[in-house]
Amino acid sequence: MAERIDGKAVAAEVIERVKRAADALREKTGTKTGLAVVIVGDDPASQVYVASKGRMAKECGFHSVEHRLPEDASGDELIDLVGRLNDDPSIHGILVQLPLPAHMDAGRVIQTISPEKDVDGFHFINVGKLGTGERETAFVPCTPAGSMLLIERTIGKELSGKTAVVVGRSNIVGKPMANLLLAANATVTIAHSRTPDLAAVCRTADVLVAAVGRPEMVRGDWIKPGAVVIDVGINRIDAPERGEGKTRLVGDVAYGEAEKVASAITPVPGGVGPMTIAMLMANAVTSAYRAAGEQPPSF
Ligand SMILES: Nc1nc2c(c(=O)[nH]1)N[C@@H](CN(C=O)c1ccc(C(=O)N[C@@H](CCC(=O)O)C(=O)O)cc1)CN2
């Protein structure tokens, strides 16, 4: 049976390091890390994630602020708010929770966040820095950064000679994940819904990252024996076996089948998800260190 990679435990370790880093910075320079989270509308899952971010920021000793805009707010209102947060010296990290309502252009909004405060790592400047290996001053998107940390904890930092397949080509997960694996010297393939014989491509992977957003799409016989499997998917599906109207979370990988073939695998929930929030806190305190002209610790 595969090792179950415990994202909750690793995230808790990262959070402890963030707290110590935030305390040390405050003691040395008087800088209190400031994180602003902006949410537009009433998406229930987003409400939960934003609440956890606020809670975690407070737990880390940050100055934590949350801005809520109504579902029918205009893109310009949101951009004005981002502008004020860009200019606020008590704020080191700004995050606009996604998805935004359909009438807003998320891409346009993200590009108005100052790259130095873009703790999601979604701004073109940070995307470009990651792509060109300029990591010192970049922010790496939180889910890929957290996934990479789980891979490092499982098989080490050096992936020379290993093949990695990322299923999914989103700007938020698939593409940055591929860049991080490449930087670790893996031989990387990005596969997606139009890849012919996706199962065969997945079977070549020593490290398989599933980020497609389709419940349990990756089956046990898609996995190379001994592979490390990172499941980024968080899909809520009906669970009539738990009672009428009940649901449960599953990943993009059929866990019960995959754990019989892989050497290690992240569960859903409790795998990559908690790492996303932990790496956000790490990015926020990193931003505060940079703003104070101090060398940030590595997480
Ligand atoms: N601006 C951003 N928006 C979104 C991001 C992001 O990184 N930046 N990622 C996701 C949502 N997300 C954080 O925002 C997120 C998703 C899931 C989890 C998590 O811990 N999941 C738990 C299960 C939670 C549950 O019970 O529903 C787990 O996997 O164990 C954290 C953060 C989209 N938007």
The ligand as an ORCA input file, in Angstrom:
! r2SCAN-3c Opt
* xyz 0 1
  N      -6.862     33.682     -5.168
  C      -6.951     32.347     -5.087
  N      -8.100     31.744     -5.327
  C      -8.164     30.396     -5.253
  C      -7.032     29.625     -4.897
  C      -5.819     30.301     -4.660
  O      -4.755     29.685     -4.377
  N      -5.810     31.665     -4.756
  N      -7.140     28.257     -4.716
  C      -8.460     27.628     -4.671
  C      -9.143     27.602     -3.345
  N      -8.288     27.544     -2.164
  C      -7.694     28.677     -1.753
  O      -8.044     29.752     -2.077
  C      -8.245     26.380     -1.328
  C      -8.858     25.215     -1.696
  C      -8.891     24.109     -0.807
  C      -8.278     24.169      0.413
  C      -8.330     23.058      1.391
  O      -7.687     23.108      2.412
  N      -9.121     22.028      1.129
  C      -9.344     20.987      2.090
  C     -10.807     20.563      2.023
  C     -11.711     21.693      2.384
  C     -13.171     21.304      2.416
  O     -13.550     20.539      3.285
  O     -13.923     21.818      1.553
  C      -8.446     19.795      1.778
  O      -8.149     19.578      0.594
  O      -8.099     19.100      2.721
  C      -7.628     25.331      0.751
  C      -7.611     26.418     -0.094
  C      -9.390     28.332     -5.625
  N      -9.333     29.752     -5.487
*
